[in-house]
């Protein structure tokens, strides 16, 4: 049986600004272009601290949702993270989406600076699994206790709580079967994090894994990807680190490259939604103007 078709949502991944005024202006521009969300990565360098910056973005806008994309689980105690997330949801009038991840290899340097071991992927995913139980309970207004292998909490409570009910949506990002199995059980939104040159086949495989692992709740999960090229535009880091243009990335068969006319790009996103169920699409702030005509046509449809 086919899954129900979700309406399209679009978001912008952004990390830095030269001033508070520039940050607020960007948030307002993102909202004015019709995007649903402003989301932020996590790290000690090259990005504002996400939770306070998201609160500021929410204050500068009226309906724009804000989220982490994604918060690194090892950086914060889950009870403290739940408290901070609930506060952002409270201050934003119920507009937070909390994205979580187990940490990529690129995060090892941050762990070193914090004096936190960068454990194997299996250990980090197990720690994320324990954290999710605590975070979901606390954001849902429940008291939470835990005596797991990684976290211990005793009758934890937070107040004021989150405004959204039953709680703010949880996004889990990943690519391996183990973390996607966790996401299938626990997440409301799953971000599929393939490499820029990954073709459609491996994405389809991951959607299949999610369907297997989620069972009856698969239709409740929103699927997300982050585009790496739109038309002839590409983020600077891909050009500098990979030596690729938007045309070359598209010609490689990349699933996260979107090329062609406006009609063609809209048709392609709709076709991908029919094939794989992916309806939540991100771009970096460098690409947000390029994708804006697509957003205007497809958002909410």
Secondary structure, DSSP 8 states (H G I E B T S, - for coil): -------BEEEEE----SSHHHHHHHHHHHHHTT-SEEEE---SSSS--HHHHHHHHHHH-SS-EEEES-EEGGGS-HHHHHHHHHHHHHHTTS-EEEEEE---GGGHHHHHHHT-----HHHHHHHHHHHHHHHHHHHTT--EEEE-SS-EEEEE--SS--SSSS--EEEEEE-SHHHHHHHHHH-SEEEE---TT--HHHHHHHHHHHHHHHGGGGGG-EEEEE-SEETTEE-HHHHHHH---HHHHHHTT-TTEE-S-HHHHHHHHHHHHHHH-EEEEEEEGGGHHHHHHHHHHHBT-
